[in-house]
Amino acid sequence: MDQILVLTREEPVRLDADRLRELYTRLGDVGAEDVVCRAMEEIAVRLAHTERLYRQDRMAEMRKSARSLVAIADQVGMRALSVVAEDVTRCIDAGDPVALAATLSRLLRVGERSLIAIWDLQDVTL
């Protein structure tokens, strides 16, 4: 029993490159970059807000905040973030506090990694 197992909590995030290309094609470089930057800012704010609402036990408002993350993430091709935000709303609806705590933690991890991935992608030509 001298061995300690360390579980890594990293999971790959995938950006929907087709969604981003479509955005750039439809809005042009400047317009798409504006949308992506605003979305990144809004996602960061809503992730923090969702976590704060959880800590304040304000589930109805937390659900609304998580639902808004779904739409914003989908807009800029953050499919993994969108799926996990949907999972958070399901946990709230099910009234499962253990699953909600775990899924919220996952949402925050995936959200952070998604923001980093899309930030890094801005340096690469789509």
C-alpha positions in Angstrom: 0.0 0.0 0.0 3.0 2.3 -0.5 1.9 3.3 -4.0 -0.3 6.3 -4.6 -2.3 6.5 -7.8 -2.7 9.9 -9.2 -5.7 10.4 -11.6 -5.2 13.0 -14.3 -8.3 15.1 -15.0 -7.2 16.2 -18.4 -9.3 15.4 -21.4 -8.9 16.5 -24.9 -11.2 19.2 -26.3 -12.1 19.3 -29.9 -13.0 22.4 -31.8 -15.3 22.2 -34.7 -13.0 23.6 -37.4 -15.9 23.4 -40.0 -18.0 25.7 -37.7 -15.2 28.1 -37.4 -14.5 28.1 -41.2 -18.1 28.7 -41.8 -18.1 31.6 -39.4 -15.0 33.1 -41.1 -16.5 32.6 -44.6 -19.8 34.2 -43.7 -18.5 37.1 -41.6 -15.0 37.7 -43.0 -11.8 37.7 -40.9 -12.6 40.9 -39.0 -16.2 40.0 -38.3 -15.5 36.4 -37.3 -12.6 37.4 -35.0 -14.9 39.9 -33.3 -17.5 37.2 -32.8 -15.0 34.7 -31.5 -13.4 37.2 -29.1 -16.8 38.3 -27.7 -17.8 34.6 -27.4 -14.6 33.8 -25.5 -15.1 36.7 -23.1 -18.7 35.7 -22.5 -17.8 32.1 -22.0 -15.2 33.0 -19.3 -17.7 35.3 -17.6 -20.5 32.7 -17.7 -18.3 29.9 -16.4 -17.4 32.0 -13.4 -21.0 33.0 -12.9 -22.2 29.4 -13.2 -19.8 28.3 -10.5 -20.7 31.2 -8.3 -24.4 30.3 -8.6 -23.6 26.7 -7.7 -21.8 27.9 -4.5 -24.8 30.1 -3.6 -27.2 27.1 -4.2 -29.2 29.1 -6.8 -30.0 26.2 -9.1 -32.6 27.8 -11.3 -30.3 30.6 -12.2 -27.4 28.2 -12.6 -29.4 26.2 -15.0 -30.1 29.3 -17.1 -26.4 30.2 -17.1 -25.4 26.7 -18.2 -28.0 26.7 -21.0 -26.6 30.0 -22.3 -23.1 28.4 -22.4 -24.5 25.7 -24.7 -25.6 28.3 -27.3 -22.4 30.4 -27.2 -20.1 27.3 -27.3 -22.0 25.9 -30.3 -21.7 29.2 -32.1 -17.9 29.1 -32.1 -17.4 25.3 -32.5 -16.7 24.4 -28.9 -18.7 21.1 -29.1 -17.2 19.5 -26.0 -18.1 22.5 -23.9 -21.6 22.6 -25.2 -22.1 18.9 -24.4 -20.8 19.2 -20.8 -23.0 22.4 -20.2 -26.0 20.3 -21.4 -24.9 17.6 -18.9 -24.9 20.2 -16.1 -28.5 21.2 -16.9 -29.5 17.5 -16.8 -27.9 17.1 -13.4 -29.8 20.1 -12.1 -33.1 18.8 -13.6 -32.5 15.3 -12.0 -31.8 16.9 -8.6 -28.6 14.9 -8.3 -26.1 17.0 -6.2 -23.2 14.5 -6.4 -23.4 14.2 -10.2 -23.8 18.0 -10.4 -20.7 18.7 -8.4 -18.7 16.3 -10.6 -20.1 17.6 -13.8 -19.7 21.2 -12.9 -16.0 20.5 -12.2 -15.7 18.9 -15.6 -17.5 21.9 -17.2 -14.9 24.3 -15.6 -12.0 22.1 -16.8 -13.4 21.7 -20.3 -14.3 25.4 -20.5 -10.8 26.4 -19.6 -9.2 24.0 -22.0 -11.6 25.1 -24.8 -10.8 28.8 -24.3 -7.1 28.0 -24.5 -7.6 25.8 -27.6 -9.5 28.5 -29.5 -7.0 31.2 -28.4 -4.2 29.1 -29.8 -6.2 28.4 -32.9 -6.5 32.1 -33.6 -2.8 32.1 -34.4 -3.3 29.5 -37.1 -5.0 30.2 -40.4 -8.3 28.5 -40.8 
